Every structure is written in C-alpha cells, then in structure tokens.
Amino acid sequence: MKTVFADHWYLFLIKAGSNWVVSDGGWSSGQEIRGAPGQLSLYSLGEAFHGEMNPIEVLMLFIPRDAFARQAGRLDRLNNTIIDTTRGRLLSDYMLALERQLPNLTHDEVPAIVRATEAMIAACLTPTPHSLEDARDGVILSLGERARKVVQARLYDPRLTPACLAKSIGVSRSALYRLFEPHGGAARYVRNTRLAAAHRALCDLTETRQIQQIAGSFGFTSSQEFSRAFRLRYGYSPSELRADISRSTLHLGRDPVIEGGRTLGEFLRTTA
C-alpha cells in the first residue's frame, strides 16, 4: 500500500471567533500567532503544530504543493504567519467572493476559476513583477467583493458616491467604471442595492416604520425620488407593496405558511 504524505498548505480566513497556533517544527518552530476575525493565515500540513480554536467560523482554501513547486520555499517560510499585507487583504476578498460565487458556477467554468485562484495565490503570497497582471481576473473579483462590503456597510449614507466608493476600495474612477460596467455603473449598483434592501424592509411584517423613514435609512434623502426609483425598478410603488402585504396579512392571518413550508414574509423577502 502506498502511503500519501499530506504536505499541502492551506489558507485559513477567520470569519468569526478566534484561535491561537504554535508551530512545533520547520521554519516557524516555536512561533505563535493569534487569529481574529478578518485575519488570513497560512499553514503547512507538512509541519506539526498545536493550538486552540474557540467557537469559530472559517473559510479554508487548500493549496496543492505540486501546483506551486517553484514557490515552495517561499511558501514554507510563510507557515504559521498572518498575511497582513495589502495583497493579503486582496486575497481575503477574493476568497470571500469565490465562496459567494461557487454555488452559481457551471462545470465548464471550473478550470478558469482554478487558474485564476492559482494566479491570485502566486500574486499575493509570492509576488513577481508580472504576477498581478497574471491575476487580473482574480483581482477584479477581489475588488468587487471589497466594493460590495463597502456598499452594504454604508447603505444608509447618502454621501456614498462613485468617487467615495473608488477611494474606499483604493482604485481610480476609471477602474471603478470598468469594475461596475456589467451592472450599469457604480451609481446604479449602489441604488439598486439600496432599493433591494428597502424592498426587503417593506416586506417585513414586523417593520413598523413609515415608508419615508425606511427610505431615509437606506440613503434616500427624498421620498419622491425613492418612490420613482422603486417603481422604475419593481413596477409598483412602495405604498402599493405595503398595502398588498397588509391585505394579505389581514386575509390569511399573520405571517401565513405557503408552499414549501415558507411563511409569506420569508417568500416576499426573497423576491427583491
């Protein structure tokens, strides 16, 4: 029987919780790191270590050693370290974006994703003068994830303009335009994200705020502007949506169960 030695590396991105790890051998012998949410670390399965994980949610990406034979020495030196660099943060964003996109990938798209992932790992962990150009597709995906997080965090802020978004994610206005061109531009992406959030709020049977208050909480300073944009996006006004939900609730009872075991509120929240 052939014995297979697992000497891959793996990237360890903490989404929630914490850990601590001490290396027991290799380049990083005796080195201890303590991880916190948002931190990305690299570990080698070829080196012994011990530690502790508190209640934790992580995203792990395993890296076959054979795929990075030329960079093996440099990656070994990163064992049991936190990748706290600009490129490391790009790689973190890429991993999060990849996690979001995986359920939508087709079988034919997998080889391209593998190549893009390998290029991102090389560019961010063992950079060369041309490595970022090779990782262009991955960088675009990373910046898209970074922009998505900024928009979600600032939906309430009417000052979130394309210029502000470009500055927040560290790109030029022209680069931001190319990034959001498939969405009709950054301004449209921000507006549609705000409208979707407002739609979900209006479908929430526990939401008691007035429509104007809901609009303001998602960055719309004018109720008329919000109503026009909402109707253009969904084909009906915010007041019509709320009235329909109220009538349905009165007729069927609070949060009735519909097909598939979902409640009406759960169903409506998926339609935005």
Phi and psi restraints in degrees (value plus and minus 20) as a CYANA .aco file:
   2 LYS   PHI    -103.8   -63.8
   2 LYS   PSI     111.5   151.5
   3 THR   PHI    -113.3   -73.3
   3 THR   PSI     106.8   146.8
   4 VAL   PHI    -120.5   -80.5
   4 VAL   PSI     104.3   144.3
   5 PHE   PHI    -115.1   -75.1
   5 PHE   PSI      96.7   136.7
   6 ALA   PHI     -99.8   -59.8
   6 ALA   PSI      79.2   119.2
   7 ASP   PHI    -138.6   -98.6
   7 ASP   PSI       7.0    47.0
   8 HIS   PHI     -89.4   -49.4
   8 HIS   PSI     145.8   185.8
   9 TRP   PHI    -122.0   -82.0
   9 TRP   PSI     145.0   185.0
  10 TYR   PHI    -167.0  -127.0
  10 TYR   PSI     122.4   162.4
  11 LEU   PHI    -109.0   -69.0
  11 LEU   PSI     118.0   158.0
  12 PHE   PHI    -148.3  -108.3
  12 PHE   PSI      80.4   120.4
  13 LEU   PHI    -123.6   -83.6
  13 LEU   PSI      96.7   136.7
  14 ILE   PHI    -103.2   -63.2
  14 ILE   PSI      99.9   139.9
  15 LYS   PHI    -112.7   -72.7
  15 LYS   PSI     -52.4   -12.4
  16 ALA   PHI    -177.9  -137.9
  16 ALA   PSI     129.6   169.6
  17 GLY   PHI      72.5   112.5
  17 GLY   PSI    -182.1  -142.1
  18 SER   PHI    -176.5  -136.5
  18 SER   PSI     146.8   186.8
  19 ASN   PHI    -174.0  -134.0
  19 ASN   PSI     148.8   188.8
  20 TRP   PHI    -161.2  -121.2
  20 TRP   PSI     122.9   162.9
  21 VAL   PHI    -158.7  -118.7
  21 VAL   PSI     117.9   157.9
  22 VAL   PHI    -142.4  -102.4
  22 VAL   PSI     109.5   149.5
  23 SER   PHI     -96.3   -56.3
  23 SER   PSI     121.5   161.5
  24 ASP   PHI    -127.6   -87.6
  24 ASP   PSI     -15.1    24.9
  25 GLY   PHI    -197.1  -157.1
  25 GLY   PSI    -198.8  -158.8
  26 GLY   PHI      54.2    94.2
  26 GLY   PSI    -179.0  -139.0
  27 TRP   PHI     -80.0   -40.0
  27 TRP   PSI     -53.0   -13.0
  28 SER   PHI    -126.2   -86.2
  28 SER   PSI       5.9    45.9
  29 SER   PHI     -72.1   -32.1
  29 SER   PSI     108.1   148.1
  30 GLY   PHI      62.0   102.0
  30 GLY   PSI     -25.0    15.0
  31 GLN   PHI     -98.2   -58.2
  31 GLN   PSI     114.4   154.4
  32 GLU   PHI    -136.4   -96.4
  32 GLU   PSI     116.3   156.3
  33 ILE   PHI    -148.3  -108.3
  33 ILE   PSI     129.7   169.7
  34 ARG   PHI    -142.1  -102.1
  34 ARG   PSI     100.0   140.0
  35 GLY   PHI    -116.8   -76.8
  35 GLY   PSI     129.7   169.7
  36 ALA   PHI    -157.2  -117.2
  36 ALA   PSI     146.4   186.4
  37 PRO   PHI     -72.4   -32.4
  37 PRO   PSI     113.6   153.6
  38 GLY   PHI      72.6   112.6
  38 GLY   PSI     -29.9    10.1
  39 GLN   PHI    -108.1   -68.1
  39 GLN   PSI     120.7   160.7
  40 LEU   PHI    -132.3   -92.3
  40 LEU   PSI     108.7   148.7
  41 SER   PHI    -145.9  -105.9
  41 SER   PSI     140.7   180.7
  42 LEU   PHI    -140.8  -100.8
  42 LEU   PSI     114.2   154.2
  43 TYR   PHI    -150.3  -110.3
  43 TYR   PSI     133.7   173.7
  44 SER   PHI    -130.7   -90.7
  44 SER   PSI     110.9   150.9
  45 LEU   PHI     -95.3   -55.3
  45 LEU   PSI     -27.8    12.2
  46 GLY   PHI    -108.4   -68.4
  46 GLY   PSI     -22.0    18.0
  47 GLU   PHI    -142.0  -102.0
  47 GLU   PSI     120.7   160.7
  48 ALA   PHI     -97.7   -57.7
  48 ALA   PSI     127.6   167.6
  49 PHE   PHI    -176.8  -136.8
  49 PHE   PSI     143.6   183.6
  50 HIS   PHI    -160.1  -120.1
  50 HIS   PSI     141.2   181.2
  51 GLY   PHI     153.8   193.8
  51 GLY   PSI    -178.1  -138.1
  52 GLU   PHI    -169.8  -129.8
  52 GLU   PSI     118.8   158.8
  53 MET   PHI    -136.9   -96.9
  53 MET   PSI     103.0   143.0
  54 ASN   PHI     -98.7   -58.7
  54 ASN   PSI     154.0   194.0
  55 PRO   PHI     -66.7   -26.7
  55 PRO   PSI      99.7   139.7
  56 ILE   PHI    -165.4  -125.4
  56 ILE   PSI     126.5   166.5
  57 GLU   PHI    -141.4  -101.4
  57 GLU   PSI     104.0   144.0
  58 VAL   PHI    -152.9  -112.9
  58 VAL   PSI     140.8   180.8
  59 LEU   PHI    -140.2  -100.2
  59 LEU   PSI     103.1   143.1
  60 MET   PHI    -138.2   -98.2
  60 MET   PSI     118.0   158.0
  61 LEU   PHI    -147.9  -107.9
  61 LEU   PSI      94.8   134.8
  62 PHE   PHI    -106.5   -66.5
  62 PHE   PSI     118.6   158.6
  63 ILE   PHI    -137.7   -97.7
  63 ILE   PSI      88.9   128.9
  64 PRO   PHI     -83.3   -43.3
  64 PRO   PSI     112.5   152.5
  65 ARG   PHI     -82.7   -42.7
  65 ARG   PSI     -57.1   -17.1
  66 ASP   PHI     -82.5   -42.5
  66 ASP   PSI     -47.4    -7.4
  67 ALA   PHI     -96.6   -56.6
  67 ALA   PSI     -34.9     5.1
  68 PHE   PHI    -151.6  -111.6
  68 PHE   PSI      22.1    62.1
  69 ALA   PHI     -79.3   -39.3
  69 ALA   PSI     -59.3   -19.3
  70 ARG   PHI     -91.7   -51.7
  70 ARG   PSI     -46.2    -6.2
  71 GLN   PHI    -119.9   -79.9
  71 GLN   PSI     -11.0    29.0
  72 ALA   PHI     -78.2   -38.2
  72 ALA   PSI     -64.2   -24.2
  73 GLY   PHI     -81.4   -41.4
  73 GLY   PSI     -62.5   -22.5
  74 ARG   PHI     -89.3   -49.3
  74 ARG   PSI     -56.6   -16.6
  75 LEU   PHI     -90.2   -50.2
  75 LEU   PSI     -56.6   -16.6
  76 ASP   PHI     -80.2   -40.2
  76 ASP   PSI     -55.7   -15.7
  77 ARG   PHI     -90.9   -50.9
  77 ARG   PSI     -34.7     5.3
  78 LEU   PHI    -112.2   -72.2
  78 LEU   PSI     -19.3    20.7
  79 ASN   PHI     -77.9   -37.9
  79 ASN   PSI     114.5   154.5
  80 ASN   PHI      37.4    77.4
  80 ASN   PSI      27.5    67.5
  81 THR   PHI    -151.2  -111.2
  81 THR   PSI     132.7   172.7
  82 ILE   PHI    -108.2   -68.2
  82 ILE   PSI     108.3   148.3
  83 ILE   PHI    -108.1   -68.1
  83 ILE   PSI      57.9    97.9
  84 ASP   PHI    -120.4   -80.4
  84 ASP   PSI      48.6    88.6
  85 THR   PHI    -153.7  -113.7
  85 THR   PSI     149.0   189.0
  86 THR   PHI     -79.3   -39.3
  86 THR   PSI     -63.7   -23.7
  87 ARG   PHI     -90.3   -50.3
  87 ARG   PSI     -52.6   -12.6
  88 GLY   PHI     -82.8   -42.8
  88 GLY   PSI     -58.7   -18.7
  89 ARG   PHI     -89.9   -49.9
  89 ARG   PSI     -53.3   -13.3
  90 LEU   PHI     -81.6   -41.6
  90 LEU   PSI     -62.0   -22.0
  91 LEU   PHI     -85.5   -45.5
  91 LEU   PSI     -59.2   -19.2
  92 SER   PHI     -79.8   -39.8
  92 SER   PSI     -66.5   -26.5
  93 ASP   PHI     -83.3   -43.3
  93 ASP   PSI     -57.3   -17.3
  94 TYR   PHI     -83.0   -43.0
  94 TYR   PSI     -64.3   -24.3
  95 MET   PHI     -81.3   -41.3
  95 MET   PSI     -61.4   -21.4
  96 LEU   PHI     -86.4   -46.4
  96 LEU   PSI     -60.9   -20.9
  97 ALA   PHI     -85.7   -45.7
  97 ALA   PSI     -60.4   -20.4
  98 LEU   PHI     -83.1   -43.1
  98 LEU   PSI     -61.3   -21.3
  99 GLU   PHI     -78.9   -38.9
  99 GLU   PSI     -60.8   -20.8
 100 ARG   PHI     -88.7   -48.7
 100 ARG   PSI     -52.4   -12.4
 101 GLN   PHI    -108.9   -68.9
 101 GLN   PSI     -40.6    -0.6
 102 LEU   PHI     -73.3   -33.3
 102 LEU   PSI     -64.1   -24.1
 103 PRO   PHI     -81.5   -41.5
 103 PRO   PSI     -39.5     0.5
 104 ASN   PHI    -118.0   -78.0
 104 ASN   PSI     -24.4    15.6
 105 LEU   PHI     -94.3   -54.3
 105 LEU   PSI     123.8   163.8
 106 THR   PHI    -114.9   -74.9
 106 THR   PSI     145.3   185.3
 107 HIS   PHI     -79.9   -39.9
 107 HIS   PSI     -56.8   -16.8
 108 ASP   PHI     -89.8   -49.8
 108 ASP   PSI     -42.2    -2.2
 109 GLU   PHI    -105.1   -65.1
 109 GLU   PSI     -34.8     5.2
 110 VAL   PHI     -80.3   -40.3
 110 VAL   PSI     -66.8   -26.8
 111 PRO   PHI     -76.5   -36.5
 111 PRO   PSI     -59.9   -19.9
 112 ALA   PHI     -86.6   -46.6
 112 ALA   PSI     -57.7   -17.7
 113 ILE   PHI     -86.0   -46.0
 113 ILE   PSI     -59.5   -19.5
 114 VAL   PHI     -81.3   -41.3
 114 VAL   PSI     -65.8   -25.8
 115 ARG   PHI     -83.2   -43.2
 115 ARG   PSI     -62.9   -22.9
 116 ALA   PHI     -84.2   -44.2
 116 ALA   PSI     -58.1   -18.1
 117 THR   PHI     -88.0   -48.0
 117 THR   PSI     -63.3   -23.3
 118 GLU   PHI     -81.6   -41.6
 118 GLU   PSI     -60.6   -20.6
 119 ALA   PHI     -85.8   -45.8
 119 ALA   PSI     -59.0   -19.0
 120 MET   PHI     -85.6   -45.6
 120 MET   PSI     -62.4   -22.4
 121 ILE   PHI     -81.4   -41.4
 121 ILE   PSI     -66.1   -26.1
 122 ALA   PHI     -83.4   -43.4
 122 ALA   PSI     -63.6   -23.6
 123 ALA   PHI     -87.8   -47.8
 123 ALA   PSI     -54.3   -14.3
 124 CYS   PHI    -111.9   -71.9
 124 CYS   PSI     -48.2    -8.2
 125 LEU   PHI    -124.5   -84.5
 125 LEU   PSI     -53.0   -13.0
 126 THR   PHI    -152.8  -112.8
 126 THR   PSI      44.7    84.7
 127 PRO   PHI     -86.8   -46.8
 127 PRO   PSI     127.1   167.1
 128 THR   PHI    -148.8  -108.8
 128 THR   PSI     149.5   189.5
 129 PRO   PHI     -75.7   -35.7
 129 PRO   PSI     -49.7    -9.7
 130 HIS   PHI    -127.7   -87.7
 130 HIS   PSI     -17.2    22.8
 131 SER   PHI     -89.5   -49.5
 131 SER   PSI     -56.3   -16.3
 132 LEU   PHI     -86.5   -46.5
 132 LEU   PSI     -54.5   -14.5
 133 GLU   PHI     -85.2   -45.2
 133 GLU   PSI     -59.0   -19.0
 134 ASP   PHI     -84.0   -44.0
 134 ASP   PSI     -48.1    -8.1
 135 ALA   PHI    -117.6   -77.6
 135 ALA   PSI       2.0    42.0
 136 ARG   PHI     -74.7   -34.7
 136 ARG   PSI     -67.4   -27.4
 137 ASP   PHI     -82.4   -42.4
 137 ASP   PSI     -60.7   -20.7
 138 GLY   PHI     -87.0   -47.0
 138 GLY   PSI     -57.9   -17.9
 139 VAL   PHI     -83.9   -43.9
 139 VAL   PSI     -61.2   -21.2
 140 ILE   PHI     -80.8   -40.8
 140 ILE   PSI     -63.5   -23.5
 141 LEU   PHI     -83.9   -43.9
 141 LEU   PSI     -59.9   -19.9
 142 SER   PHI     -83.3   -43.3
 142 SER   PSI     -65.4   -25.4
 143 LEU   PHI     -85.8   -45.8
 143 LEU   PSI     -54.7   -14.7
 144 GLY   PHI     -82.8   -42.8
 144 GLY   PSI     -61.4   -21.4
 145 GLU   PHI     -86.5   -46.5
 145 GLU   PSI     -59.9   -19.9
 146 ARG   PHI     -83.4   -43.4
 146 ARG   PSI     -62.2   -22.2
 147 ALA   PHI     -85.3   -45.3
 147 ALA   PSI     -60.7   -20.7
 148 ARG   PHI     -79.4   -39.4
 148 ARG   PSI     -62.4   -22.4
 149 LYS   PHI     -87.1   -47.1
 149 LYS   PSI     -58.6   -18.6
 150 VAL   PHI     -84.0   -44.0
 150 VAL   PSI     -65.7   -25.7
 151 VAL   PHI     -81.6   -41.6
 151 VAL   PSI     -66.3   -26.3
 152 GLN   PHI     -81.2   -41.2
 152 GLN   PSI     -57.1   -17.1
 153 ALA   PHI     -94.8   -54.8
 153 ALA   PSI     -39.8     0.2
 154 ARG   PHI    -144.9  -104.9
 154 ARG   PSI       9.4    49.4
 155 LEU   PHI     -77.2   -37.2
 155 LEU   PSI     -51.0   -11.0
 156 TYR   PHI     -96.8   -56.8
 156 TYR   PSI     -34.7     5.3
 157 ASP   PHI    -113.3   -73.3
 157 ASP   PSI      88.1   128.1
 158 PRO   PHI     -86.5   -46.5
 158 PRO   PSI     -32.2     7.8
 159 ARG   PHI    -105.0   -65.0
 159 ARG   PSI     -17.5    22.5
 160 LEU   PHI     -98.2   -58.2
 160 LEU   PSI      67.0   107.0
 161 THR   PHI    -117.2   -77.2
 161 THR   PSI     147.2   187.2
 162 PRO   PHI     -74.9   -34.9
 162 PRO   PSI     -58.4   -18.4
 163 ALA   PHI     -84.5   -44.5
 163 ALA   PSI     -61.7   -21.7
 164 CYS   PHI     -85.8   -45.8
 164 CYS   PSI     -61.2   -21.2
 165 LEU   PHI     -84.1   -44.1
 165 LEU   PSI     -61.8   -21.8
 166 ALA   PHI     -80.0   -40.0
 166 ALA   PSI     -63.6   -23.6
 167 LYS   PHI     -85.5   -45.5
 167 LYS   PSI     -58.4   -18.4
 168 SER   PHI     -85.4   -45.4
 168 SER   PSI     -55.1   -15.1
 169 ILE   PHI    -120.0   -80.0
 169 ILE   PSI     -21.2    18.8
 170 GLY   PHI      59.1    99.1
 170 GLY   PSI      18.7    58.7
 171 VAL   PHI    -150.7  -110.7
 171 VAL   PSI     145.8   185.8
 172 SER   PHI     -98.2   -58.2
 172 SER   PSI     146.0   186.0
 173 ARG   PHI     -81.3   -41.3
 173 ARG   PSI     -59.5   -19.5
 174 SER   PHI     -86.6   -46.6
 174 SER   PSI     -58.7   -18.7
 175 ALA   PHI     -86.3   -46.3
 175 ALA   PSI     -57.7   -17.7
 176 LEU   PHI     -83.8   -43.8
 176 LEU   PSI     -60.2   -20.2
 177 TYR   PHI     -80.6   -40.6
 177 TYR   PSI     -65.5   -25.5
 178 ARG   PHI     -85.0   -45.0
 178 ARG   PSI     -56.0   -16.0
 179 LEU   PHI     -84.7   -44.7
 179 LEU   PSI     -59.4   -19.4
 180 PHE   PHI    -123.1   -83.1
 180 PHE   PSI     -12.0    28.0
 181 GLU   PHI     -75.4   -35.4
 181 GLU   PSI     -61.1   -21.1
 182 PRO   PHI     -83.5   -43.5
 182 PRO   PSI     -39.1     0.9
 183 HIS   PHI    -118.3   -78.3
 183 HIS   PSI     -13.7    26.3
 184 GLY   PHI      64.5   104.5
 184 GLY   PSI      -5.1    34.9
 185 GLY   PHI      86.8   126.8
 185 GLY   PSI     140.2   180.2
 186 ALA   PHI     -86.6   -46.6
 186 ALA   PSI     -60.0   -20.0
 187 ALA   PHI     -82.4   -42.4
 187 ALA   PSI     -61.9   -21.9
 188 ARG   PHI     -87.9   -47.9
 188 ARG   PSI     -58.6   -18.6
 189 TYR   PHI     -81.2   -41.2
 189 TYR   PSI     -66.0   -26.0
 190 VAL   PHI     -82.4   -42.4
 190 VAL   PSI     -65.2   -25.2
 191 ARG   PHI     -83.8   -43.8
 191 ARG   PSI     -64.8   -24.8
 192 ASN   PHI     -85.0   -45.0
 192 ASN   PSI     -55.2   -15.2
 193 THR   PHI     -86.1   -46.1
 193 THR   PSI     -60.8   -20.8
 194 ARG   PHI     -84.7   -44.7
 194 ARG   PSI     -61.8   -21.8
 195 LEU   PHI     -84.4   -44.4
 195 LEU   PSI     -60.1   -20.1
 196 ALA   PHI     -83.7   -43.7
 196 ALA   PSI     -59.9   -19.9
 197 ALA   PHI     -86.4   -46.4
 197 ALA   PSI     -60.9   -20.9
 198 ALA   PHI     -85.5   -45.5
 198 ALA   PSI     -58.7   -18.7
 199 HIS   PHI     -80.6   -40.6
 199 HIS   PSI     -64.6   -24.6
 200 ARG   PHI     -82.5   -42.5
 200 ARG   PSI     -59.7   -19.7
 201 ALA   PHI     -84.9   -44.9
 201 ALA   PSI     -60.8   -20.8
 202 LEU   PHI     -88.4   -48.4
 202 LEU   PSI     -45.0    -5.0
 203 CYS   PHI    -104.4   -64.4
 203 CYS   PSI     -27.6    12.4
 204 ASP   PHI    -100.9   -60.9
 204 ASP   PSI      95.4   135.4
 205 LEU   PHI     -87.5   -47.5
 205 LEU   PSI     -35.1     4.9
 206 THR   PHI    -113.4   -73.4
 206 THR   PSI     -23.9    16.1
 207 GLU   PHI    -100.4   -60.4
 207 GLU   PSI      97.5   137.5
 208 THR   PHI    -127.8   -87.8
 208 THR   PSI     -23.4    16.6
 209 ARG   PHI     -88.9   -48.9
 209 ARG   PSI     133.6   173.6
 210 GLN   PHI     -89.1   -49.1
 210 GLN   PSI     137.8   177.8
 211 ILE   PHI     -78.7   -38.7
 211 ILE   PSI     -60.4   -20.4
 212 GLN   PHI     -82.2   -42.2
 212 GLN   PSI     -57.9   -17.9
 213 GLN   PHI     -88.3   -48.3
 213 GLN   PSI     -59.4   -19.4
 214 ILE   PHI     -83.8   -43.8
 214 ILE   PSI     -64.1   -24.1
 215 ALA   PHI     -79.6   -39.6
 215 ALA   PSI     -64.4   -24.4
 216 GLY   PHI     -84.0   -44.0
 216 GLY   PSI     -53.0   -13.0
 217 SER   PHI     -91.4   -51.4
 217 SER   PSI     -32.7     7.3
 218 PHE   PHI    -136.4   -96.4
 218 PHE   PSI       8.2    48.2
 219 GLY   PHI      68.8   108.8
 219 GLY   PSI     -15.6    24.4
 220 PHE   PHI    -112.2   -72.2
 220 PHE   PSI      98.3   138.3
 221 THR   PHI    -107.6   -67.6
 221 THR   PSI     -33.1     6.9
 222 SER   PHI    -146.2  -106.2
 222 SER   PSI     105.9   145.9
 223 SER   PHI     -86.5   -46.5
 223 SER   PSI     -52.9   -12.9
 224 GLN   PHI     -86.5   -46.5
 224 GLN   PSI     -62.8   -22.8
 225 GLU   PHI     -82.1   -42.1
 225 GLU   PSI     -62.2   -22.2
 226 PHE   PHI     -82.3   -42.3
 226 PHE   PSI     -65.5   -25.5
 227 SER   PHI     -83.6   -43.6
 227 SER   PSI     -61.9   -21.9
 228 ARG   PHI     -83.4   -43.4
 228 ARG   PSI     -67.0   -27.0
 229 ALA   PHI     -85.0   -45.0
 229 ALA   PSI     -57.8   -17.8
 230 PHE   PHI     -85.3   -45.3
 230 PHE   PSI     -65.9   -25.9
 231 ARG   PHI     -84.8   -44.8
 231 ARG   PSI     -60.5   -20.5
 232 LEU   PHI     -83.2   -43.2
 232 LEU   PSI     -56.1   -16.1
 233 ARG   PHI     -97.3   -57.3
 233 ARG   PSI     -62.0   -22.0
 234 TYR   PHI    -133.4   -93.4
 234 TYR   PSI     -32.6     7.4
 235 GLY   PHI      68.0   108.0
 235 GLY   PSI     -15.3    24.7
 236 TYR   PHI    -172.5  -132.5
 236 TYR   PSI     142.1   182.1
 237 SER   PHI    -107.1   -67.1
 237 SER   PSI     143.4   183.4
 238 PRO   PHI     -78.9   -38.9
 238 PRO   PSI     -60.4   -20.4
 239 SER   PHI     -87.3   -47.3
 239 SER   PSI     -55.5   -15.5
 240 GLU   PHI     -85.4   -45.4
 240 GLU   PSI     -60.7   -20.7
 241 LEU   PHI     -82.6   -42.6
 241 LEU   PSI     -68.0   -28.0
 242 ARG   PHI     -84.4   -44.4
 242 ARG   PSI     -57.6   -17.6
 243 ALA   PHI     -86.4   -46.4
 243 ALA   PSI     -61.2   -21.2
 244 ASP   PHI     -82.6   -42.6
 244 ASP   PSI     -61.6   -21.6
 245 ILE   PHI     -86.4   -46.4
 245 ILE   PSI     -60.3   -20.3
 246 SER   PHI     -82.7   -42.7
 246 SER   PSI     -63.5   -23.5
 247 ARG   PHI     -83.9   -43.9
 247 ARG   PSI     -61.5   -21.5
 248 SER   PHI     -83.5   -43.5
 248 SER   PSI     -59.4   -19.4
 249 THR   PHI     -87.1   -47.1
 249 THR   PSI     -62.4   -22.4
 250 LEU   PHI     -86.2   -46.2
 250 LEU   PSI     -55.1   -15.1
 251 HIS   PHI     -97.7   -57.7
 251 HIS   PSI     -60.3   -20.3
 252 LEU   PHI    -122.2   -82.2
 252 LEU   PSI     -32.6     7.4
 253 GLY   PHI      78.8   118.8
 253 GLY   PSI     138.7   178.7
 254 ARG   PHI     -83.4   -43.4
 254 ARG   PSI     104.0   144.0
 255 ASP   PHI      30.6    70.6
 255 ASP   PSI      37.8    77.8
 256 PRO   PHI     -86.3   -46.3
 256 PRO   PSI     137.6   177.6
 257 VAL   PHI    -109.6   -69.6
 257 VAL   PSI     113.0   153.0
 258 ILE   PHI    -137.7   -97.7
 258 ILE   PSI    -186.7  -146.7
 259 GLU   PHI     -75.9   -35.9
 259 GLU   PSI     118.8   158.8
 260 GLY   PHI      65.3   105.3
 260 GLY   PSI     -16.2    23.8
 261 GLY   PHI      63.6   103.6
 261 GLY   PSI     -19.0    21.0
 262 ARG   PHI    -103.9   -63.9
 262 ARG   PSI     132.0   172.0
 263 THR   PHI    -101.3   -61.3
 263 THR   PSI     143.6   183.6
 264 LEU   PHI     -79.0   -39.0
 264 LEU   PSI     -61.6   -21.6
 265 GLY   PHI     -81.2   -41.2
 265 GLY   PSI     -62.1   -22.1
 266 GLU   PHI     -84.5   -44.5
 266 GLU   PSI     -59.8   -19.8
 267 PHE   PHI     -84.4   -44.4
 267 PHE   PSI     -66.0   -26.0
 268 LEU   PHI     -85.4   -45.4
 268 LEU   PSI     -53.5   -13.5
 269 ARG   PHI     -88.7   -48.7
 269 ARG   PSI     -36.1     3.9
 270 THR   PHI    -112.1   -72.1
 270 THR   PSI     -22.8    17.2
 271 THR   PHI    -113.8   -73.8
 271 THR   PSI     -26.6    13.4
